[in-house]
Amino acid sequence: MNATESFLRREPGATEAAPLVRLQDVHLRFGANEVLKGIDLEVKRGEAVTIIGPSGSGKSTILRCITGLLRPQQGHIGVGGTAVESLRGEDELIALRKRVGFVFQQYNLFPHLTVLENLVIAPTRVIGRPRADAEREAHALLARVRLADKARAYPGELSGGQQQRVAIARALAMRPELILFDEVTSALDPETVGEVLTVIRELVEDGMTCVLVTHEMRFAAEISDHIYFTEAGRIVEHGPAAQIFGQPTQERTRAFLRRALGAVPRLPPEFDAAFAPVPAAAPAAPAAPAASTGSTASTASTASLPR
């Protein structure tokens, strides 16, 4: 087993029932604007959890609270036994972010560094990993995201999809327990979206714990263990993917998915039944034509001739 495989697989002896991430009654406001209004969310080790909902519903804000980038005024956020809301010093926050990878919508690569240097800089400077070990693992990760030949390239020489795959490899280089993906395909053109989704799908299949915010509904239904639907800073509904996409209990969830699914390829058949459009009423039968005149008969006879 190589180094990449060893840190992607689940930790032996991990307690399956204990959530790696737990949010309880999380409230966050900016001035008078309450952005999160009592969020409860759990992610178990090895799970892929996806947060969906309309723009501005608080999805990305939840991810930023998990990493301590935003501090809620009320509630509890636990990540692997660490109470995130209690962290104060920069050293404590850095220790948390060593364990939690974050891949943003914008790639945030260092433009003046090569792809290889982008992957090596944090493991060597933050963790103190030997340079040779960090480079060896970086090359393995680049091969994993199908960019083995781009190690010496600069970010500006890559497509958007390639840069986002580098960003994923860079997050993995820190050997995180958890990776957060914040709408990582929204800035990509349609031809490169699939490249990034393929990489994420493989991570999920390997047991990497992931929390995703995405508008890719088909992808969310395919790879997620659990779905949370948010609106206006609240969790409207949550449950297994088959339930949320197949038999949602809330009308607001149904309405959102009807619109969202209208813009993407159809889901597998088991998810389709709940969102099939109501058949339109059959049009009224046309009135019987008037008795044919000689001219009409002549015209019909002419029309029936081969051309």
Secondary structure, DSSP 8 states (H G I E B T S, - for coil): --HHHHHHS--TT--TTSEEEEEEEEEEEETTEEEEEEEEEEEETT-EEEEE-STTSSHHHHHHHHTTSS--SEEEEEETTEEGGG--SHHHHHHHHHHEEEE-SS----TTS-HHHHHHHHIIIII---HHHHHHHHHHHHHHTT-GGGTT--GGGS-HHHHHHHHHHHHHTT--SEEEEESTTTTS-HHHHHHHHHHHHHHHHTT-EEEEE-S-HHHHHHH-SEEEEEETTEEEEEE-HHHHHHS-SSHHHHHHHHHHHTTS----HHHHGGG------------------HHHHHHHHHHTS--
